[in-house]
Amino acid sequence: MRNIALVIGYDGTAYSGFQTQPGGNTIQDKLEEAIRQLTGETVKLYGSGRTDAGVHARAQVANFHTDSAIPADRWPFALNTRLPADIRVYGAWEAEPDFHARKSAKRKSYRYLIERSRHPDLFHSRTRLHHPRPLDIQAMKQALGYVQGEHDFTSFCSIHSVSQSHVRTIYEARLDHERLDLPGDDQAELITIELTGNGFLYNMVRIIVGTVIEVGQGKRAPEEIRRILLARDRAQAGPTAPAHGLILWQVQY
């Protein structure tokens, strides 16, 4: 039996997340159905991460086992003709038998996009958080510096997390910003927060972003991130940023 790995992109707006749920309508459901239509097989797809409802992916990785003889380079074309327009398979390869998209992953990167403008750009409203007021970029960068390294991220994950350990390592936490060309707004900018780590907890990136936005608004000092980490108490951190600004950007093996 062959082990096929896929690189998948999707706009998660219309879906209930990546992983199959009782209510259906997930990215995994659509992919497994497309594979069934193509091969006649009922397969189990394993994703590198469980993106939440409304979260997007540029390069999600997933694998499944099949008896099909379809060459690896033909899978993207064959599946894309059977998938909705907001899900695309960009690549495929035949992986080693023991490859697992989640367990074999070494690093993952997420990006969160914030559009700082008077009015939202309607062409990007599904993938950016609109923030109409100014933000202190330098304070936000300073705050992100405190999440780098190995920490217990209990304060920055959902209380519904079922992970046995909340210790994770953030290899890089960076913020970039650039001017946007929007009509009637010469101060518009795109703020990109990127986190790269060995793994992420339920809502971890979105809670970090929500807290860092509060720093940018002047509601918290950057140094407060250190205290929040040590508290190991979700109530000490800021709000969970909306799902639609988050993109699973890259998975490395």
Sequence and secondary structure as in RCSB ss.txt:
>XXXX:A:sequence
MRNIALVIGYDGTAYSGFQTQPGGNTIQDKLEEAIRQLTGETVKLYGSGRTDAGVHARAQVANFHTDSAIPADRW
PFALNTRLPADIRVYGAWEAEPDFHARKSAKRKSYRYLIERSRHPDLFHSRTRLHHPRPLDIQAMKQALGYVQGE
HDFTSFCSIHSVSQSHVRTIYEARLDHERLDLPGDDQAELITIELTGNGFLYNMVRIIVGTVIEVGQGKRAPEEI
RRILLARDRAQAGPTAPAHGLILWQVQY
>XXXX:A:secstr
 EEEEEEEEE GGGSS SS  TT   HHHHHHHHHHHHHS     EES    TT EEEEEEEEEEE     GGGH
HHHHHTTS TTEEEEEEEEE TT  TTTT  EEEEEEEEEESSS  GGGTTTSEEE S   HHHHHHHHHTT EE
EE GGGS TT   S  EEEEEEEEEEEEE  BTTBTT EEEEEEEEES   TTHHHHHHHHHHHHHTTSS TTHH
HHHHHHT GGGS     GGGEEEEEEE 
